[in-house]
Amino acid sequence: MRASFAEQNPESAAAQLKLGSLYNRNLGRFDDAIIAHRKQLALDPTAQNVNDFLSDAYLSLGDKVTALGWIDRYLETQLDPYLQAAFRGRKFHIAGDDEAFEQIALELLKKYPERTGGPERLNQLSDLYISSGNPEKARAVMEQAYPSLFQRSPETSWRDRREPTAVIKILLATGQPEQANQLIKGFLTAASSRIPSMARFKFEATLHALAGDDQQALKSIRNYFDSGGSPYDLEQSDWPKRLENNPEYKAMAEKRKQELAIQLKRIRDMEANGELPPIPERVTR
């Protein structure tokens, strides 16, 4: 069997980055992702994004405290004002500080309109407005950023999959179910053209839930967990929260959380036993 790039280049920070991303985004092996990214950081102490990758992996394992610690490390070395504000907003969202998150998200939209604040943050801001009974405020934000998705016959592609869930929620909340269902059907078709993966199953679960098809949503969630997905990631995203009270969902999520607890214990044991590379001093690039 041909050796992988990481196996051929064990002392390469780039190889460990690729390996960590593969474990984190494609395989659900978040413990192995943490190990790879710790090696990456040891090989290249100036790497800033590795702090974000480590934060993501710990969030997927349900360890918010450690995840926030890695974001703090990122903030201490990041000099770009836009990224500083963006990651402070990310920190507030994880911590559940809605007021502080809203303030930063709106500040970013005002100061950096060309960068739109990022699909994830816009979805989170839209969710915040909808949950507080202000769908029109959500629409104002999203329609400015993604006007094409509010058209009568919007184009739907896998490339644009991070934006539509918030738009669909807004259309449903503002009395436009037919247009919302048109988007749902279009994006489900776009997803079906992709190979099975964590990202595809998570997206499909959200779309089915928004369409009110809980059985199909639960089927997609099972596929998502079976392919390595994390309930902690799902529960922090902008999918319909009502399914979290469904007995079938609860059973699936609990089983997966038990598996993730084993991964987290492995990392904590390795940390305690000095088996992970030491964390280098913070270096500003």
PEZIQUI-V709748 format. One line per field, one symbol per residue. ss: DSSP state (H for helix, E for strand, L for the rest). phi: phi as a letter, one per 20 degrees, with the letter a starting at -180 (. if undefined). psi: psi as a letter, one per 30 degrees, with the letter a starting at -180 (. if undefined). Layout:
ss=???
phi=???
psi=???
This chain:
ss=LLLLHHHHLLLLHHHHHHHHHHHHHHHLLHHHHHHHHHHHHHHLLLLLHHHHHHHHHHHHLLLHHHHHHHHHHHHHHLLLHHHHHHHHHHHHHHHLLHHHHHHHHHHHHHHLHHHLLLHHHHHHHHHHHHHLLLHHHHHHHHHHHLHHHHLLLLLLLHHHLLLHHHHHHHHHHLLLHHHHHHHHHHHHHHHHLLLLLHHHHHHHHHHHHHLLLHHHHHHHHHHHHHLLLLHHHHHHLLLLHHHHHLHHHHHHHHHHHHHHHHHHHHHHHHHHLLLLLLLLLLLLL
phi=.fffgfffcfedffffffffffffeddmeffffffffffgfffcfefeffffffggffffendfffgffffgfgffdeeffffgffeffffffffnefffffffgfffffecffdlnngfffffffgffffencfffffgffffecgffeffcffcbggdfeeffffffffffdmcfffffffgffffffffeefgagffffffgffffffnefffffffffffffeofdfffffeeeefffffefgffgfffffffffffffffgffffffemeegfffffcef
psi=kkkleeefifgkeeeeeeeeeeeefffgifeeeeeeeeeeeefiffkefeeeeeeeeeefggieeeeeeeeeeeeffkfkeeeeeefeeeeeeefgieeeeeeeeeeeeeeifffffkeeeeeeeeeeeefggifeeeeeeeeeeieffgleikkkleegffefeeeeeeeefghieeeeeeeeeefeeeeffllkleeeeeeeeeeeeefgieeeeeeeeeeeefgglkfeeeffahlkfffffkeeeeeeeeeeeeefeeeeeeeeeeeeggfkkkklkkkk.
